[in-house]
Amino acid sequence: MEIALIALAAVIVLFLIAWLVVGLVLKLLWWAIVGVVIGAIARALLPGVQKISLLATAGAGIASALLGGLIGHIIGVGSFIQFVIAVVVAVVIVGAISSTESIRT
């Protein structure tokens, strides 16, 4: 009987861990998708032509989505304000990358 209870408890604990991991993975995947969109918005908001690749733009968008979500969560604001913060951070990151690329060429 004790072995059955231990096995049942282990199955429940493993199920909860799997649920948390899958939830985290899906949340990170969602942030990555939103980050690509945020990178594209930031690139569209910057004036002129940015001489960076689409991959760099997507990376900047993903990084800014994570940073915007983290900053917004720390501040305690809603998801729309987190999105706005992420777009502002993406504009700064894309602008910084673009300015360093123009210096190199």
PDB file as gemmi writes it, atoms N, CA and C in Angstrom:
CRYST1    1.000    1.000    1.000  90.00  90.00  90.00 P 1                      
ATOM      1  N   MET A   1       0.821  -1.195   0.000  1.00  0.00           N  
ATOM      2  CA  MET A   1       0.000   0.000   0.000  1.00  0.00           C  
ATOM      3  C   MET A   1       0.865   1.259   0.000  1.00  0.00           C  
ATOM      4  N   GLU A   2       1.951   1.250   0.774  1.00  0.00           N  
ATOM      5  CA  GLU A   2       2.832   2.411   0.844  1.00  0.00           C  
ATOM      6  C   GLU A   2       3.499   2.672  -0.498  1.00  0.00           C  
ATOM      7  N   ILE A   3       3.871   1.603  -1.189  1.00  0.00           N  
ATOM      8  CA  ILE A   3       4.514   1.749  -2.493  1.00  0.00           C  
ATOM      9  C   ILE A   3       3.542   2.367  -3.490  1.00  0.00           C  
ATOM     10  N   ALA A   4       2.291   1.992  -3.427  1.00  0.00           N  
ATOM     11  CA  ALA A   4       1.284   2.550  -4.331  1.00  0.00           C  
ATOM     12  C   ALA A   4       1.074   4.031  -4.059  1.00  0.00           C  
ATOM     13  N   LEU A   5       1.073   4.422  -2.791  1.00  0.00           N  
ATOM     14  CA  LEU A   5       0.923   5.842  -2.446  1.00  0.00           C  
ATOM     15  C   LEU A   5       2.142   6.652  -2.893  1.00  0.00           C  
ATOM     16  N   ILE A   6       3.331   6.100  -2.726  1.00  0.00           N  
ATOM     17  CA  ILE A   6       4.543   6.788  -3.170  1.00  0.00           C  
ATOM     18  C   ILE A   6       4.535   6.932  -4.696  1.00  0.00           C  
ATOM     19  N   ALA A   7       4.141   5.871  -5.390  1.00  0.00           N  
ATOM     20  CA  ALA A   7       4.076   5.921  -6.853  1.00  0.00           C  
ATOM     21  C   ALA A   7       3.037   6.945  -7.308  1.00  0.00           C  
ATOM     22  N   LEU A   8       1.899   6.985  -6.648  1.00  0.00           N  
ATOM     23  CA  LEU A   8       0.860   7.958  -6.992  1.00  0.00           C  
ATOM     24  C   LEU A   8       1.346   9.382  -6.739  1.00  0.00           C  
ATOM     25  N   ALA A   9       2.021   9.600  -5.621  1.00  0.00           N  
ATOM     26  CA  ALA A   9       2.562  10.928  -5.322  1.00  0.00           C  
ATOM     27  C   ALA A   9       3.621  11.320  -6.349  1.00  0.00           C  
ATOM     28  N   ALA A  10       4.459  10.363  -6.740  1.00  0.00           N  
ATOM     29  CA  ALA A  10       5.486  10.642  -7.743  1.00  0.00           C  
ATOM     30  C   ALA A  10       4.863  10.999  -9.088  1.00  0.00           C  
ATOM     31  N   VAL A  11       3.821  10.306  -9.475  1.00  0.00           N  
ATOM     32  CA  VAL A  11       3.136  10.600 -10.739  1.00  0.00           C  
ATOM     33  C   VAL A  11       2.521  11.989 -10.687  1.00  0.00           C  
ATOM     34  N   ILE A  12       1.919  12.346  -9.579  1.00  0.00           N  
ATOM     35  CA  ILE A  12       1.309  13.676  -9.443  1.00  0.00           C  
ATOM     36  C   ILE A  12       2.374  14.760  -9.490  1.00  0.00           C  
ATOM     37  N   VAL A  13       3.485  14.553  -8.793  1.00  0.00           N  
ATOM     38  CA  VAL A  13       4.571  15.535  -8.808  1.00  0.00           C  
ATOM     39  C   VAL A  13       5.149  15.674 -10.213  1.00  0.00           C  
ATOM     40  N   LEU A  14       5.393  14.563 -10.892  1.00  0.00           N  
ATOM     41  CA  LEU A  14       5.911  14.619 -12.253  1.00  0.00           C  
ATOM     42  C   LEU A  14       4.928  15.285 -13.204  1.00  0.00           C  
ATOM     43  N   PHE A  15       3.643  15.049 -13.022  1.00  0.00           N  
ATOM     44  CA  PHE A  15       2.631  15.704 -13.856  1.00  0.00           C  
ATOM     45  C   PHE A  15       2.655  17.217 -13.645  1.00  0.00           C  
ATOM     46  N   LEU A  16       2.775  17.655 -12.399  1.00  0.00           N  
ATOM     47  CA  LEU A  16       2.830  19.090 -12.112  1.00  0.00           C  
ATOM     48  C   LEU A  16       4.089  19.728 -12.694  1.00  0.00           C  
ATOM     49  N   ILE A  17       5.225  19.044 -12.584  1.00  0.00           N  
ATOM     50  CA  ILE A  17       6.465  19.568 -13.161  1.00  0.00           C  
ATOM     51  C   ILE A  17       6.341  19.667 -14.673  1.00  0.00           C  
ATOM     52  N   ALA A  18       5.801  18.637 -15.311  1.00  0.00           N  
ATOM     53  CA  ALA A  18       5.618  18.663 -16.771  1.00  0.00           C  
ATOM     54  C   ALA A  18       4.676  19.785 -17.171  1.00  0.00           C  
ATOM     55  N   TRP A  19       3.619  20.013 -16.408  1.00  0.00           N  
ATOM     56  CA  TRP A  19       2.667  21.081 -16.718  1.00  0.00           C  
ATOM     57  C   TRP A  19       3.347  22.443 -16.642  1.00  0.00           C  
ATOM     58  N   LEU A  20       4.195  22.632 -15.626  1.00  0.00           N  
ATOM     59  CA  LEU A  20       4.913  23.895 -15.491  1.00  0.00           C  
ATOM     60  C   LEU A  20       5.924  24.089 -16.612  1.00  0.00           C  
ATOM     61  N   VAL A  21       6.640  23.036 -16.984  1.00  0.00           N  
ATOM     62  CA  VAL A  21       7.641  23.140 -18.047  1.00  0.00           C  
ATOM     63  C   VAL A  21       6.977  23.435 -19.381  1.00  0.00           C  
ATOM     64  N   VAL A  22       5.906  22.730 -19.699  1.00  0.00           N  
ATOM     65  CA  VAL A  22       5.199  22.972 -20.963  1.00  0.00           C  
ATOM     66  C   VAL A  22       4.629  24.380 -20.974  1.00  0.00           C  
ATOM     67  N   GLY A  23       4.099  24.841 -19.855  1.00  0.00           N  
ATOM     68  CA  GLY A  23       3.585  26.202 -19.781  1.00  0.00           C  
ATOM     69  C   GLY A  23       4.674  27.228 -20.005  1.00  0.00           C  
ATOM     70  N   LEU A  24       5.850  26.996 -19.431  1.00  0.00           N  
ATOM     71  CA  LEU A  24       6.974  27.906 -19.618  1.00  0.00           C  
ATOM     72  C   LEU A  24       7.441  27.907 -21.067  1.00  0.00           C  
ATOM     73  N   VAL A  25       7.530  26.731 -21.669  1.00  0.00           N  
ATOM     74  CA  VAL A  25       7.968  26.644 -23.064  1.00  0.00           C  
ATOM     75  C   VAL A  25       6.980  27.358 -23.981  1.00  0.00           C  
ATOM     76  N   LEU A  26       5.710  27.163 -23.767  1.00  0.00           N  
ATOM     77  CA  LEU A  26       4.712  27.839 -24.602  1.00  0.00           C  
ATOM     78  C   LEU A  26       4.752  29.345 -24.410  1.00  0.00           C  
ATOM     79  N   LYS A  27       4.983  29.799 -23.188  1.00  0.00           N  
ATOM     80  CA  LYS A  27       5.083  31.238 -22.931  1.00  0.00           C  
ATOM     81  C   LYS A  27       6.309  31.819 -23.625  1.00  0.00           C  
ATOM     82  N   LEU A  28       7.449  31.127 -23.550  1.00  0.00           N  
ATOM     83  CA  LEU A  28       8.656  31.596 -24.233  1.00  0.00           C  
ATOM     84  C   LEU A  28       8.474  31.590 -25.752  1.00  0.00           C  
ATOM     85  N   LEU A  29       7.796  30.578 -26.277  1.00  0.00           N  
ATOM     86  CA  LEU A  29       7.513  30.540 -27.715  1.00  0.00           C  
ATOM     87  C   LEU A  29       6.614  31.704 -28.114  1.00  0.00           C  
ATOM     88  N   TRP A  30       5.626  32.014 -27.318  1.00  0.00           N  
ATOM     89  CA  TRP A  30       4.739  33.138 -27.597  1.00  0.00           C  
ATOM     90  C   TRP A  30       5.519  34.452 -27.567  1.00  0.00           C  
ATOM     91  N   TRP A  31       6.403  34.612 -26.582  1.00  0.00           N  
ATOM     92  CA  TRP A  31       7.223  35.824 -26.512  1.00  0.00           C  
ATOM     93  C   TRP A  31       8.130  35.937 -27.724  1.00  0.00           C  
ATOM     94  N   ALA A  32       8.633  34.803 -28.226  1.00  0.00           N  
ATOM     95  CA  ALA A  32       9.491  34.836 -29.411  1.00  0.00           C  
ATOM     96  C   ALA A  32       8.701  35.277 -30.636  1.00  0.00           C  
ATOM     97  N   ILE A  33       7.490  34.771 -30.791  1.00  0.00           N  
ATOM     98  CA  ILE A  33       6.654  35.166 -31.937  1.00  0.00           C  
ATOM     99  C   ILE A  33       6.297  36.642 -31.842  1.00  0.00           C  
ATOM    100  N   VAL A  34       5.891  37.081 -30.681  1.00  0.00           N  
ATOM    101  CA  VAL A  34       5.561  38.489 -30.486  1.00  0.00           C  
ATOM    102  C   VAL A  34       6.813  39.350 -30.664  1.00  0.00           C  
ATOM    103  N   GLY A  35       7.962  38.828 -30.251  1.00  0.00           N  
ATOM    104  CA  GLY A  35       9.216  39.555 -30.400  1.00  0.00           C  
ATOM    105  C   GLY A  35       9.577  39.825 -31.847  1.00  0.00           C  
ATOM    106  N   VAL A  36       9.323  38.871 -32.726  1.00  0.00           N  
ATOM    107  CA  VAL A  36       9.576  39.085 -34.155  1.00  0.00           C  
ATOM    108  C   VAL A  36       8.692  40.215 -34.673  1.00  0.00           C  
ATOM    109  N   VAL A  37       7.448  40.228 -34.259  1.00  0.00           N  
ATOM    110  CA  VAL A  37       6.534  41.306 -34.666  1.00  0.00           C  
ATOM    111  C   VAL A  37       7.001  42.638 -34.096  1.00  0.00           C  
ATOM    112  N   ILE A  38       7.434  42.639 -32.842  1.00  0.00           N  
ATOM    113  CA  ILE A  38       7.914  43.876 -32.213  1.00  0.00           C  
ATOM    114  C   ILE A  38       9.154  44.401 -32.933  1.00  0.00           C  
ATOM    115  N   GLY A  39      10.044  43.500 -33.343  1.00  0.00           N  
ATOM    116  CA  GLY A  39      11.220  43.914 -34.099  1.00  0.00           C  
ATOM    117  C   GLY A  39      10.845  44.558 -35.419  1.00  0.00           C  
ATOM    118  N   ALA A  40       9.848  43.994 -36.093  1.00  0.00           N  
ATOM    119  CA  ALA A  40       9.391  44.575 -37.354  1.00  0.00           C  
ATOM    120  C   ALA A  40       8.755  45.947 -37.130  1.00  0.00           C  
ATOM    121  N   ILE A  41       7.996  46.093 -36.059  1.00  0.00           N  
ATOM    122  CA  ILE A  41       7.385  47.395 -35.742  1.00  0.00           C  
ATOM    123  C   ILE A  41       8.470  48.423 -35.445  1.00  0.00           C  
ATOM    124  N   ALA A  42       9.478  48.018 -34.675  1.00  0.00           N  
ATOM    125  CA  ALA A  42      10.571  48.945 -34.334  1.00  0.00           C  
ATOM    126  C   ALA A  42      11.318  49.379 -35.592  1.00  0.00           C  
ATOM    127  N   ARG A  43      11.553  48.436 -36.484  1.00  0.00           N  
ATOM    128  CA  ARG A  43      12.258  48.773 -37.727  1.00  0.00           C  
ATOM    129  C   ARG A  43      11.428  49.718 -38.581  1.00  0.00           C  
ATOM    130  N   ALA A  44      10.117  49.543 -38.566  1.00  0.00           N  
ATOM    131  CA  ALA A  44       9.238  50.424 -39.342  1.00  0.00           C  
ATOM    132  C   ALA A  44       9.156  51.822 -38.716  1.00  0.00           C  
ATOM    133  N   LEU A  45       9.283  51.905 -37.396  1.00  0.00           N  
ATOM    134  CA  LEU A  45       9.191  53.202 -36.727  1.00  0.00           C  
ATOM    135  C   LEU A  45      10.447  54.050 -36.905  1.00  0.00           C  
ATOM    136  N   LEU A  46      11.585  53.405 -37.084  1.00  0.00           N  
ATOM    137  CA  LEU A  46      12.831  54.155 -37.243  1.00  0.00           C  
ATOM    138  C   LEU A  46      12.878  54.792 -38.634  1.00  0.00           C  
ATOM    139  N   PRO A  47      13.277  56.055 -38.698  1.00  0.00           N  
ATOM    140  CA  PRO A  47      13.353  56.701 -40.008  1.00  0.00           C  
ATOM    141  C   PRO A  47      14.565  56.202 -40.794  1.00  0.00           C  
ATOM    142  N   GLY A  48      14.457  56.232 -42.098  1.00  0.00           N  
ATOM    143  CA  GLY A  48      15.567  55.838 -42.956  1.00  0.00           C  
ATOM    144  C   GLY A  48      15.639  54.337 -43.131  1.00  0.00           C  
ATOM    145  N   VAL A  49      16.730  53.921 -43.745  1.00  0.00           N  
ATOM    146  CA  VAL A  49      16.949  52.510 -44.022  1.00  0.00           C  
ATOM    147  C   VAL A  49      17.928  51.958 -42.991  1.00  0.00           C  
ATOM    148  N   GLN A  50      17.547  50.867 -42.340  1.00  0.00           N  
ATOM    149  CA  GLN A  50      18.436  50.217 -41.389  1.00  0.00           C  
ATOM    150  C   GLN A  50      19.238  49.159 -42.144  1.00  0.00           C  
ATOM    151  N   LYS A  51      20.538  49.188 -41.959  1.00  0.00           N  
ATOM    152  CA  LYS A  51      21.411  48.263 -42.672  1.00  0.00           C  
ATOM    153  C   LYS A  51      21.730  47.056 -41.800  1.00  0.00           C  
ATOM    154  N   ILE A  52      20.694  46.452 -41.246  1.00  0.00           N  
ATOM    155  CA  ILE A  52      20.869  45.239 -40.452  1.00  0.00           C  
ATOM    156  C   ILE A  52      20.011  44.152 -41.065  1.00  0.00           C  
ATOM    157  N   SER A  53      20.356  42.923 -40.769  1.00  0.00           N  
ATOM    158  CA  SER A  53      19.632  41.801 -41.350  1.00  0.00           C  
ATOM    159  C   SER A  53      18.272  41.611 -40.665  1.00  0.00           C  
ATOM    160  N   LEU A  54      17.443  40.827 -41.307  1.00  0.00           N  
ATOM    161  CA  LEU A  54      16.148  40.510 -40.704  1.00  0.00           C  
ATOM    162  C   LEU A  54      16.328  39.643 -39.463  1.00  0.00           C  
ATOM    163  N   LEU A  55      17.369  38.810 -39.476  1.00  0.00           N  
ATOM    164  CA  LEU A  55      17.645  37.982 -38.307  1.00  0.00           C  
ATOM    165  C   LEU A  55      18.042  38.842 -37.107  1.00  0.00           C  
ATOM    166  N   ALA A  56      18.838  39.876 -37.346  1.00  0.00           N  
ATOM    167  CA  ALA A  56      19.214  40.790 -36.263  1.00  0.00           C  
ATOM    168  C   ALA A  56      17.998  41.559 -35.767  1.00  0.00           C  
ATOM    169  N   THR A  57      17.116  41.942 -36.683  1.00  0.00           N  
ATOM    170  CA  THR A  57      15.884  42.625 -36.291  1.00  0.00           C  
ATOM    171  C   THR A  57      15.013  41.712 -35.437  1.00  0.00           C  
ATOM    172  N   ALA A  58      14.883  40.449 -35.860  1.00  0.00           N  
ATOM    173  CA  ALA A  58      14.084  39.492 -35.088  1.00  0.00           C  
ATOM    174  C   ALA A  58      14.711  39.249 -33.719  1.00  0.00           C  
ATOM    175  N   GLY A  59      16.032  39.131 -33.672  1.00  0.00           N  
ATOM    176  CA  GLY A  59      16.713  38.941 -32.386  1.00  0.00           C  
ATOM    177  C   GLY A  59      16.520  40.116 -31.459  1.00  0.00           C  
ATOM    178  N   ALA A  60      16.608  41.326 -32.022  1.00  0.00           N  
ATOM    179  CA  ALA A  60      16.375  42.524 -31.203  1.00  0.00           C  
ATOM    180  C   ALA A  60      14.933  42.552 -30.709  1.00  0.00           C  
ATOM    181  N   GLY A  61      14.004  42.148 -31.550  1.00  0.00           N  
ATOM    182  CA  GLY A  61      12.595  42.112 -31.140  1.00  0.00           C  
ATOM    183  C   GLY A  61      12.335  41.095 -30.051  1.00  0.00           C  
ATOM    184  N   ILE A  62      12.950  39.916 -30.182  1.00  0.00           N  
ATOM    185  CA  ILE A  62      12.774  38.882 -29.157  1.00  0.00           C  
ATOM    186  C   ILE A  62      13.383  39.336 -27.833  1.00  0.00           C  
ATOM    187  N   ALA A  63      14.587  39.904 -27.910  1.00  0.00           N  
ATOM    188  CA  ALA A  63      15.228  40.403 -26.683  1.00  0.00           C  
ATOM    189  C   ALA A  63      14.394  41.502 -26.041  1.00  0.00           C  
ATOM    190  N   SER A  64      13.845  42.396 -26.861  1.00  0.00           N  
ATOM    191  CA  SER A  64      13.046  43.483 -26.298  1.00  0.00           C  
ATOM    192  C   SER A  64      11.712  42.983 -25.756  1.00  0.00           C  
ATOM    193  N   ALA A  65      11.154  41.939 -26.360  1.00  0.00           N  
ATOM    194  CA  ALA A  65       9.919  41.370 -25.820  1.00  0.00           C  
ATOM    195  C   ALA A  65      10.165  40.794 -24.435  1.00  0.00           C  
ATOM    196  N   LEU A  66      11.286  40.097 -24.288  1.00  0.00           N  
ATOM    197  CA  LEU A  66      11.614  39.547 -22.970  1.00  0.00           C  
ATOM    198  C   LEU A  66      11.898  40.657 -21.967  1.00  0.00           C  
ATOM    199  N   LEU A  67      12.680  41.659 -22.391  1.00  0.00           N  
ATOM    200  CA  LEU A  67      12.978  42.777 -21.492  1.00  0.00           C  
ATOM    201  C   LEU A  67      11.727  43.588 -21.157  1.00  0.00           C  
ATOM    202  N   GLY A  68      10.898  43.847 -22.155  1.00  0.00           N  
ATOM    203  CA  GLY A  68       9.662  44.595 -21.917  1.00  0.00           C  
ATOM    204  C   GLY A  68       8.727  43.863 -20.984  1.00  0.00           C  
ATOM    205  N   GLY A  69       8.621  42.538 -21.169  1.00  0.00           N  
ATOM    206  CA  GLY A  69       7.788  41.746 -20.274  1.00  0.00           C  
ATOM    207  C   GLY A  69       8.332  41.737 -18.856  1.00  0.00           C  
ATOM    208  N   LEU A  70       9.659  41.634 -18.739  1.00  0.00           N  
ATOM    209  CA  LEU A  70      10.282  41.631 -17.421  1.00  0.00           C  
ATOM    210  C   LEU A  70      10.138  42.982 -16.731  1.00  0.00           C  
ATOM    211  N   ILE A  71      10.422  44.061 -17.452  1.00  0.00           N  
ATOM    212  CA  ILE A  71      10.294  45.407 -16.881  1.00  0.00           C  
ATOM    213  C   ILE A  71       8.840  45.691 -16.500  1.00  0.00           C  
ATOM    214  N   GLY A  72       7.921  45.342 -17.397  1.00  0.00           N  
ATOM    215  CA  GLY A  72       6.504  45.551 -17.103  1.00  0.00           C  
ATOM    216  C   GLY A  72       6.025  44.741 -15.921  1.00  0.00           C  
ATOM    217  N   HIS A  73       6.539  43.523 -15.792  1.00  0.00           N  
ATOM    218  CA  HIS A  73       6.154  42.682 -14.658  1.00  0.00           C  
ATOM    219  C   HIS A  73       6.705  43.256 -13.354  1.00  0.00           C  
ATOM    220  N   ILE A  74       7.943  43.761 -13.398  1.00  0.00           N  
ATOM    221  CA  ILE A  74       8.535  44.356 -12.193  1.00  0.00           C  
ATOM    222  C   ILE A  74       7.765  45.609 -11.783  1.00  0.00           C  
ATOM    223  N   ILE A  75       7.417  46.433 -12.775  1.00  0.00           N  
ATOM    224  CA  ILE A  75       6.669  47.657 -12.490  1.00  0.00           C  
ATOM    225  C   ILE A  75       5.246  47.337 -12.053  1.00  0.00           C  
ATOM    226  N   GLY A  76       4.693  46.256 -12.608  1.00  0.00           N  
ATOM    227  CA  GLY A  76       3.338  45.846 -12.254  1.00  0.00           C  
ATOM    228  C   GLY A  76       2.271  46.472 -13.137  1.00  0.00           C  
ATOM    229  N   VAL A  77       2.567  46.579 -14.439  1.00  0.00           N  
ATOM    230  CA  VAL A  77       1.601  47.153 -15.374  1.00  0.00           C  
ATOM    231  C   VAL A  77       0.977  46.044 -16.205  1.00  0.00           C  
ATOM    232  N   GLY A  78      -0.038  46.401 -16.964  1.00  0.00           N  
ATOM    233  CA  GLY A  78      -0.755  45.441 -17.783  1.00  0.00           C  
ATOM    234  C   GLY A  78       0.007  45.041 -19.033  1.00  0.00           C  
ATOM    235  N   SER A  79      -0.593  44.127 -19.782  1.00  0.00           N  
ATOM    236  CA  SER A  79       0.092  43.572 -20.949  1.00  0.00           C  
ATOM    237  C   SER A  79       0.240  44.598 -22.074  1.00  0.00           C  
ATOM    238  N   PHE A  80      -0.698  45.523 -22.226  1.00  0.00           N  
ATOM    239  CA  PHE A  80      -0.562  46.528 -23.279  1.00  0.00           C  
ATOM    240  C   PHE A  80       0.628  47.442 -23.009  1.00  0.00           C  
ATOM    241  N   ILE A  81       0.794  47.871 -21.763  1.00  0.00           N  
ATOM    242  CA  ILE A  81       1.929  48.718 -21.408  1.00  0.00           C  
ATOM    243  C   ILE A  81       3.232  47.929 -21.557  1.00  0.00           C  
ATOM    244  N   GLN A  82       3.220  46.632 -21.244  1.00  0.00           N  
ATOM    245  CA  GLN A  82       4.397  45.797 -21.473  1.00  0.00           C  
ATOM    246  C   GLN A  82       4.755  45.763 -22.950  1.00  0.00           C  
ATOM    247  N   PHE A  83       3.743  45.694 -23.807  1.00  0.00           N  
ATOM    248  CA  PHE A  83       3.972  45.706 -25.251  1.00  0.00           C  
ATOM    249  C   PHE A  83       4.582  47.032 -25.688  1.00  0.00           C  
ATOM    250  N   VAL A  84       4.069  48.134 -25.162  1.00  0.00           N  
ATOM    251  CA  VAL A  84       4.605  49.456 -25.509  1.00  0.00           C  
ATOM    252  C   VAL A  84       6.050  49.583 -25.031  1.00  0.00           C  
ATOM    253  N   ILE A  85       6.336  49.103 -23.821  1.00  0.00           N  
ATOM    254  CA  ILE A  85       7.700  49.132 -23.307  1.00  0.00           C  
ATOM    255  C   ILE A  85       8.607  48.304 -24.209  1.00  0.00           C  
ATOM    256  N   ALA A  86       8.134  47.148 -24.641  1.00  0.00           N  
ATOM    257  CA  ALA A  86       8.935  46.284 -25.512  1.00  0.00           C  
ATOM    258  C   ALA A  86       9.210  46.949 -26.853  1.00  0.00           C  
ATOM    259  N   VAL A  87       8.230  47.669 -27.400  1.00  0.00           N  
ATOM    260  CA  VAL A  87       8.446  48.364 -28.675  1.00  0.00           C  
ATOM    261  C   VAL A  87       9.479  49.470 -28.500  1.00  0.00           C  
ATOM    262  N   VAL A  88       9.403  50.213 -27.414  1.00  0.00           N  
ATOM    263  CA  VAL A  88      10.384  51.279 -27.156  1.00  0.00           C  
ATOM    264  C   VAL A  88      11.782  50.686 -27.003  1.00  0.00           C  
ATOM    265  N   VAL A  89      11.895  49.592 -26.257  1.00  0.00           N  
ATOM    266  CA  VAL A  89      13.196  48.937 -26.094  1.00  0.00           C  
ATOM    267  C   VAL A  89      13.699  48.426 -27.441  1.00  0.00           C  
ATOM    268  N   ALA A  90      12.807  47.899 -28.271  1.00  0.00           N  
ATOM    269  CA  ALA A  90      13.199  47.394 -29.591  1.00  0.00           C  
ATOM    270  C   ALA A  90      13.684  48.519 -30.488  1.00  0.00           C  
ATOM    271  N   VAL A  91      13.042  49.669 -30.426  1.00  0.00           N  
ATOM    272  CA  VAL A  91      13.487  50.818 -31.224  1.00  0.00           C  
ATOM    273  C   VAL A  91      14.908  51.205 -30.807  1.00  0.00           C  
ATOM    274  N   VAL A  92      15.171  51.204 -29.521  1.00  0.00           N  
ATOM    275  CA  VAL A  92      16.513  51.549 -29.030  1.00  0.00           C  
ATOM    276  C   VAL A  92      17.533  50.504 -29.497  1.00  0.00           C  
ATOM    277  N   ILE A  93      17.192  49.223 -29.363  1.00  0.00           N  
ATOM    278  CA  ILE A  93      18.134  48.169 -29.736  1.00  0.00           C  
ATOM    279  C   ILE A  93      18.384  48.163 -31.245  1.00  0.00           C  
ATOM    280  N   VAL A  94      17.314  48.242 -32.041  1.00  0.00           N  
ATOM    281  CA  VAL A  94      17.486  48.248 -33.503  1.00  0.00           C  
ATOM    282  C   VAL A  94      18.254  49.491 -33.933  1.00  0.00           C  
ATOM    283  N   GLY A  95      17.959  50.631 -33.314  1.00  0.00           N  
ATOM    284  CA  GLY A  95      18.702  51.857 -33.638  1.00  0.00           C  
ATOM    285  C   GLY A  95      20.172  51.727 -33.287  1.00  0.00           C  
ATOM    286  N   ALA A  96      20.479  51.108 -32.148  1.00  0.00           N  
ATOM    287  CA  ALA A  96      21.877  50.938 -31.748  1.00  0.00           C  
ATOM    288  C   ALA A  96      22.602  49.976 -32.682  1.00  0.00           C  
ATOM    289  N   ILE A  97      21.963  48.880 -33.035  1.00  0.00           N  
ATOM    290  CA  ILE A  97      22.574  47.928 -33.955  1.00  0.00           C  
ATOM    291  C   ILE A  97      22.767  48.562 -35.320  1.00  0.00           C  
ATOM    292  N   SER A  98      21.773  49.300 -35.767  1.00  0.00           N  
ATOM    293  CA  SER A  98      21.854  49.937 -37.074  1.00  0.00           C  
ATOM    294  C   SER A  98      22.967  50.982 -37.110  1.00  0.00           C  
ATOM    295  N   SER A  99      23.138  51.724 -36.026  1.00  0.00           N  
ATOM    296  CA  SER A  99      24.191  52.750 -36.007  1.00  0.00           C  
ATOM    297  C   SER A  99      25.575  52.110 -35.974  1.00  0.00           C  
ATOM    298  N   THR A 100      25.735  50.989 -35.299  1.00  0.00           N  
ATOM    299  CA  THR A 100      27.035  50.318 -35.304  1.00  0.00           C  
ATOM    300  C   THR A 100      27.330  49.682 -36.651  1.00  0.00           C  
ATOM    301  N   GLU A 101      26.298  49.225 -37.348  1.00  0.00           N  
ATOM    302  CA  GLU A 101      26.489  48.666 -38.692  1.00  0.00           C  
ATOM    303  C   GLU A 101      26.891  49.744 -39.672  1.00  0.00           C  
ATOM    304  N   SER A 102      26.332  50.929 -39.541  1.00  0.00           N  
ATOM    305  CA  SER A 102      26.668  52.007 -40.465  1.00  0.00           C  
ATOM    306  C   SER A 102      28.088  52.522 -40.208  1.00  0.00           C  
ATOM    307  N   ILE A 103      28.587  52.389 -38.980  1.00  0.00           N  
ATOM    308  CA  ILE A 103      29.952  52.790 -38.669  1.00  0.00           C  
ATOM    309  C   ILE A 103      30.932  51.807 -39.299  1.00  0.00           C  
ATOM    310  N   ARG A 104      30.589  50.526 -39.316  1.00  0.00           N  
ATOM    311  CA  ARG A 104      31.477  49.504 -39.866  1.00  0.00           C  
ATOM    312  C   ARG A 104      31.643  49.622 -41.384  1.00  0.00           C  
ATOM    313  N   THR A 105      30.581  50.043 -42.066  1.00  0.00           N  
ATOM    314  CA  THR A 105      30.651  50.082 -43.534  1.00  0.00           C  
ATOM    315  C   THR A 105      31.173  51.377 -44.055  1.00  0.00           C  
TER     316      THR A 105                                                      
END                                                                             
